[in-house]
Amino acid sequence: MPLSTVLGAQSLVQPAVCTTATRPASPYTGQAIYDTTISALLIWNGTAWTGTGGLQLVTTATCSSGGTAVGGVVTIGSAVSSVTVATAFSAAYDAYKIIVTGGAGSTNQGLTLTLGSASTGYYATYFRTASASSATYDGQVTSNGAGWNEFGFGTTSGIGMNIELLSPFLAKTTIASGVYTRGNQTVLGAGSVSGFLNDTTSYTAFTITPSTGTMTGGTVRVYGYQNS
């Protein structure tokens, strides 16, 4: 789809309309476009295309395994054992939100979140506040684990994750928090989770892995919080 500029009503010039693949190769600072691939109005800030709100879809995110990505929206493949989202974190943002929706798990499964190649040093506290089988509150603690276990959950009717990360790209300790659905493969429950990765490494990628079985379909979206 080629770029188009149209003189709109009341003599206002509308932004150029394009796809992610056909964005201007040499944009000028302040240039506005409407990207039909991601249905978003974007502004060139001199170094990158950014949105006009506080929470921005990271359109540079790609998928290195387990799926495909178009305009930063990662679609999980069929019966995959994990999905890795690359170029998700950068100097553009200090804080991020990861949202996974749709698709299905092959069985009831916890979803583990890991950053880059870090295979140890994950700490987390889980607090379950609602259960399909019991009104009892409960929780658990993970100390120096191989990942943030059960930061999301999958069933045969869908998979889900809603997590916020502070400083994954900065050379600081990464802090994570969010809401989750949790289970021990038979009991479902909803609650909250928080944790940190005990290092000061700069990460650009993350991987989501089911505790058992596989995932099929669904989307992974990464959003960055505007620094200013």
ABEGO torsion letter per residue (X at the ends): XBBBBBBBBGGBBBBBBBBAAABBABBBBGBBBBBAAAGBBBBBAGABBBBABABBBBAABBBABGEBBBGGBBBBBBGBABBBBBGABBAABABBBBBBBEEBBABBBBBBBBBEABABGBBBBBBBABBAABABBBBBBBBGBAEBBGABBBBAAEBBBBBBBBGAABBBBBBBBEBBBBBAGABBBBBBBBBBBBBABBBABBBBBBABEBBBEEBBBBBBBBAX
